[in-house]
């Protein structure tokens, strides 16, 4: 080995942290553990039966073209279908605005890559999706966390932060927001808050990165217009994905952004992976027009709706005094806040001993706070198991609160 | 739009150049053009007929698991199969050394990401694969080109450069080498030269990145041992891919590297795309054990062998005095050198007018030289068309030499 390998790694490499979630997930592999930890879609939601025919038809009709390189921007028929979905919704966009990425994680990485120099400021919610924070900090971003209320990121706190930064001559590269069924809190931002934040983005001349992997998974309430649509001045970059509405194993996402920005992302993608696999893109396009996409999405939504309801019912029954949780209108996650003197990390080890798992909330706080919070996934585990899991979880939370009050 | 978008892009974004090849390829889309420009495998080489059954069986046997997230390191069965191929060849390696990437372009990007700080030196051949140079310079690498002879990168020139850099206190992050049927020259490095270069890597304490997408496509002569195998001191990182031996539209590659380095690449990959599509990885693993992989590879090799022979035959017949070219023992490319006073860029426009295309060689020279060179792909166009293409090409080269001698 070369003499000083450690010293040979780049600053970026030293900036990148091993995903805390992935490490947690390794501890929860034991099949006896009921895991609310991952962010996995339910395997029952995947359209396994439809795919055989779709792939077979594709191979017959397109043959080699489905196995060849394709454009860095993505397979044209898939881009057009996604565009049409947005246009049908009333979003003003064209092919120049939409490109395919190797799932939205690549979207986050490429956005980080084209905007962030080491030391640049990026604003996010407290808490926020770990994979977003990880991608941005890898390029040296300094994350500034903004507290959230029941409507998402606080516009008041955001303006204070923007003003504070302005006074010291700093302009954030962008504001990172997951407006629909946020990961990890499950909170959805109403239109009024979206508009307030967009107004601040205009006032302080800052971009918004709208990460939207869960938007289509709505159980109840009114669908909110995307920040991309509400903005009328090219301040918003939106990331979408098939991971929660089709199959994460296809790794297909997309970026909807002002043409000048997408052009930079395409150039960055050329050197990142040339193009997203043609084979899966063409299957996804055919799946979208197969007649199976919408009904399967509806079934998935119903399934998660039931799972959320079953979980909330148990929470209401079993959770001790002093514990609060969000009641998301959709998505995959809810968020628990324990009394301040209870440490979720200690709870985690006891939970795993008692065969139930979650992700500690603090990993989503860029300032290291949130030590008394937990993220709970309700999409993966079926209702029967979920009930048992919540019983186990509620029991150890009770114990932990009791022992914390004695300490 | 925000006020100074251009100034908002990162240094990396400003470092990344739009791929010159991709721009050239756009000019050659006209179906009447016989294109030797791309690096595309022959569509006839793709195992379209075998895939229907493989996918169908996979969906029946594995169902949802083929559509779910999988490990960042890659699908375990595929990693084990690739490892076994290397071990059967005598290479000392284990699972810690092999991870899957979203084709070898991602391998190049991640290697760049974990090693290169802005201003770091990376050494490459003159010429070298553009996508490698592009990935490294995106992270701010300063490329130092080393002249090549008929055995690849000159060890003498390499030592001179390493010594020169040492004197000014600089150590390159790595030496980038494509030892087998190099892109763009088609040159293969014999074992003696590989050993000389490895000895220099040891002496000067520098890593080697061995990019090996074509190694399996050998028409004649003796297969050379990989630099990874020849090295006995963890100085070599090797990048492999299915793009030329199965299907580029699957975007599956791999990195074979010392465990400590692969560990860093895995962490970087987590934030780049979480994992390579499970669906295509599992198909690839099944394809490798289907009994179709080796026979199809043999058919591909024979096809390209014939195409190379047909092309060389025409070259020998038609190319005017003063033009030389490589005679690769495998791979996809050969390289033409014109008289020094002939400009390949001007030739290119005339070629496209005359319905034949190539890539100008200068795009592969990190120092901007090579203006009288061309890269010719012989894998994509069949023999019949290739003969016509070479006739067109030879005719305009003749004209161009004549007009240059008059100028």
Interface residues (C-beta under 8 A of the other chain):
Chain A: X1 X2 X3 X5 X8 X9 X10 X11 X12 X13 X16 X17 X18 X19 X22 X40 X41 X43 X44 X46 X48 X51 X52 X55 X56 X59 X60 X63 X64 X65 X66 X67 X68 X69 X70 X72 X102 X103 X105 X106 X108 X109 X113 X114 X115 X116 X117 X120 X131 X134 X135 X138 X139 X173 X205 X206 X207 X233 X234 X235 X243 X247 X248 X249 X250 X251 X258 X260 X261 X264 X267 X268 X270 X271 X272 X273 X274 X275 X276 X277 X278 X279 X280
Chain B: X1 X2 X3 X5 X8 X9 X10 X11 X12 X13 X16 X17 X18 X19 X22 X40 X41 X43 X44 X46 X48 X51 X52 X55 X56 X59 X60 X63 X64 X65 X66 X67 X68 X69 X70 X72 X102 X103 X105 X106 X108 X109 X113 X114 X115 X116 X117 X120 X131 X134 X135 X138 X139 X173 X205 X206 X207 X233 X234 X235 X243 X247 X248 X249 X250 X251 X258 X260 X261 X264 X267 X268 X270 X271 X272 X273 X274 X275 X276 X277 X278 X279 X280
